[in-house]
Amino acid sequence: MQLAGRLDQLGTETAFAVSQAAAEWAAGGHRVYPFHLGDINLPTPANIVDAMNAAIADGKTGYCPAAGIAPLRDALADDIGRGRGMELSASNIVVQPGGKPVITKFIQTLMNPGDGVLYPNPGYPIYESQIDYYGGRAMPYRYRETDTGFGIDLEQLRELAPSARLLIYNNLQNPLGCESTPEEMAEIARIAIEHDLTVLSDEAYFEMRYSGESTSIASLPGMADRTVILYTFSKKFAMTGWRLGCAVAPVDVAQQIAKLNTNDESCTTHFVQAAGVEALRDPSGAVPLLAELERRRNAAVAGLQAIPGVSCATPESTFYLFPNVTEAVGRLGFRNVTEFATAALHETGVSFCTRHHFGSAQPDETERYIRLAYSGISVDDIEEGLGELAGWVASA
Ligand SMILES: Cc1ncc(COP(=O)(O)O)c(C=O)c1O
């Protein structure tokens, strides 16, 4: 069968290849410490599960409106508006099967072939895949390591912005675990307004934080009319496999996204939406979840900081760490971080992604980084696994 030529442009999440390698190693009878995938090994809160079961028993098993059921759109407008200090109504909300579809629908709705799209690198790999697939001009912007984590290279962003039309911004960032200072976010908004950029604000981790408060760039003056927010239940309520999220957009854009819903999936599963209403009505189940993730973060940061030649900041949000391993890689005599990751799996069972799973390294990049997710591994296993890693590096 002859495949469509455009498939050559479609990327993927190369991190899944790391899962495959880890699964094969485990199948050989070896112990694996899984730090590679951003899934959560904690159960969805019981009230949400119960609400889904009740909705099925109640016959909510048929088609429903493409943009989402009214009670969920109302609840989302209320919750997202309150959390971000924005005036929203149901007409701004288009329910989606997860957060990820918002990326493709943003691009399909707002990008013409040839348009320049700025996106983070290192960043979530689906941005580049979708930009390329729909014929956009991929324009990665980089981050710089700071004393407290990572910050956007604003100088580079300013240089690139005049030839871009869209900007993808992921504050509370995967894979870096970092967030913008208020000054950085204000400058990004200023650049977006000056160059008339349409913005996707990927807020998948907005509520995943251990201290402080999140801010949405959409809430800054002049931004609401040019921004689409990606919102998801996946992380906040440990609902990654349920597939529930939404796009938050100006009404005219929301209507177009709803039309794409009609074409793509007709609607998001009705009983899953009913469960979403309950999640927002009583979100208390998210509290112990976050507390457990914080314990894991503390254990993982402490474990990494104890490894010779590894430095790691303490992010206040997401469940990702992006330690600098340049010295450790050198100490062990590896030529690159991929060799380091492969050997780490085989020598210690610790499985993680590297910087290269989140976009191509920029030509002047000299430091080496890995990414660890602590959402799918217990505190005991974090301590044991990183202890193994420390022993291996120290023995070199
Ligand atoms: C930055 C970012 N955006 C979007 C998503 C997609 O989220 P969902 O599982 O709700 O589709 C993820 C998932 O890991 C993510 O890390």
The ligand as a Gaussian input file, in Angstrom:
#p B3LYP/6-31G(d) Opt

LIG

0 1
 C        4.043000      19.394000      28.202000
 C        2.951000      18.427000      27.951000
 N        1.894000      18.816000      27.231000
 C        0.880000      17.986000      26.956000
 C        0.888000      16.690000      27.419000
 C       -0.254000      15.776000      27.052000
 O       -1.072000      15.524000      28.111000
 P       -2.277000      14.495000      27.982000
 O       -1.810000      13.188000      28.528000
 O       -3.369000      15.084000      28.789000
 O       -2.659000      14.386000      26.555000
 C        1.966000      16.223000      28.168000
 C        2.024000      14.828000      28.620000
 O        2.983000      14.307000      29.131000
 C        3.032000      17.120000      28.438000
 O        4.102000      16.728000      29.143000

